[in-house]
């Protein structure tokens, strides 16, 4: 019969060999670091996409505002839906606004007489997109100032991982663009 001290020697030797063995340590370290790395990578990608979409909305709004600046909108009595369609044609690469989805874009076109104080209110109240939005074409030949604002509620996906750049309830970010000009005579 063997003594208990002799039986522990092979177990101790096996534990020493296991501790010295480095095979697979990179896989274990990667398994520990990978979730954080991928969360950070996806957060950076989503932030970049949101900023790019905001720039695209800004450029599209500037281009669509030119329709009012050059009287094309006034001469054709352009409706709000037609204006939204013209805006959507410029941004449809990244935005879901084609066809029956024009409701995803909100436009606010207001005309201010000379000397009038221009007041622009924040459309976000307690995380909700609210406000009184109007669509009025500027009269031709008037020295009025026109302010055009476009809004789009951009869905966010990485917010469920603890990174939240949303400013609306429901994991969304309100993208907005503004164009202001005097009507040409």
Secondary structure, 3 states (H helix, E strand, C coil): CCCHHHHHHHHHHHHHHHHHCCCCHHHHHHHHHHHHHHHHHHHHHHHHHHHHHHHHHHHHHHHHHHHHHCCHHHHCCCCHHHHHHHHHHHHCCCCCCCHHHHHHEEEEEEEECCCCCCCCCCCEECCEECCCCCECCCCCCCCCEEEEEEEEEEECCHHHHCCCCCCECCCEEEEEEEEEEECCC
